[in-house]
């Protein structure tokens, strides 16, 4: 079973930057074959997809973060990153990492990002 550990969340002022990391272990297939995603969930809200890094190298982003956030992966370090720039108070949420392979998903515990105005 894949284990995912997120880190990098913090309290930051609006306009600031953070980089989240998610280290994966325990996977059956090679890390590079997994689709890796970042989700976030604000209090009282549903979990929403933020960004996806596909196994083939492509990426997608939600409209709310496009142009500000960048997802990347290091297939040697088994790590996926989320670089977040120009942060806004509405980016405040618990950020989760997800791995997906053959319809089986695994989730991390999340890392808290709080953006003050």
N, C-alpha and C positions, 0 to 999 in steps of 0.2 A: 504494500500500500504506500502511496506517495505521501510523504510528509512535507509540509510547506511552512516555512517560518519567515514571517514578515518583520521588517524593522525599518527605522528611519522616520517614523511619525514624530511630530513635535508641535509645539505652539509657535506660530510664526505670524508676523504682521502682514496685512494685505500688501500685495506687490512683491512679496518675498518668494523664495524658492525652497524646495525640499527635494531630496531624492529618496525614494522608497526602494528597498531591496527585498527580494523573496528568494530564499535558498531552498532548493528542492533536494530530497533524498528519498531512498527507498523505492525508486521507480523500477518497473519491470523492463521497459523499453528504454532506448537511449533518450536522454533529456531532449535532444534536438527534435525528436519526433512528436513531442507534446505541444499542443496548443496552450499557450500561457496567457492568462488574462488578469487584469486588475478590475475589481468591482469596488463600489463604495456604498455605504449605507449611513444616511443621516438619521438622527433621532426622529421617530415617527414616520419615516419614509421607507419605501421599498428599496431593496438592493438594486443598484443600477450598474450596468456595464460601463466601464470607463475606457478601456483600451485592450486590444488583443494583439499578441505577437504570434503569428502562425509559424508552423514548422518549416514552411518554405521560405520564410523571411519577410513576408508581407505583414503589414500592420493596419489596424483600423482604430478609429477613435469615435467617441460620442461627440455630438456637435458642441456640447457644453465645454469640452476641453480641447477641441481641435485647435492647433496653433499655439497652445500653451503647454501641453503635456507631451512627453515623448516616452514611448515604451521601447525597451531594448532588452536583448538577452545575451548572455555569455554562456554558450553551450559547453565550454570547458569548465567553468566554475559552477555550472548547474544553477544559474541565477538569472532572474528577470528583474529589471529595474523599471521604475517609473519616475522620470524627471519631471517635476512640476514647477513651472515658472509662472510669474504674474498671478500668484494665488489670490483668490477672492474669498470673502467670508462664506459664500455659498459652496465653496469647496470643502468646508468643514464636514468631516464624516469619519467613520471607521473604514479603512481601506483594506480590502481582502485580496489575496492572491488565489488564483484558481488554475489547476492543471486539468487538461482534458485529453483523453486518449481512448479511441474506440468506444465512445459513449460513456466512459467512466470518468467522473469528476472528483477531484479532491480539493479541499479548501484549507487555507491557513486560518489562524485565530484572529488575524487582523492587527492593524497598527493605526493608532488614532492620529488624525491630522486636524488641528484646530487653527483657523485663520482669524485673527482679530482685526477689526476695522479701525 
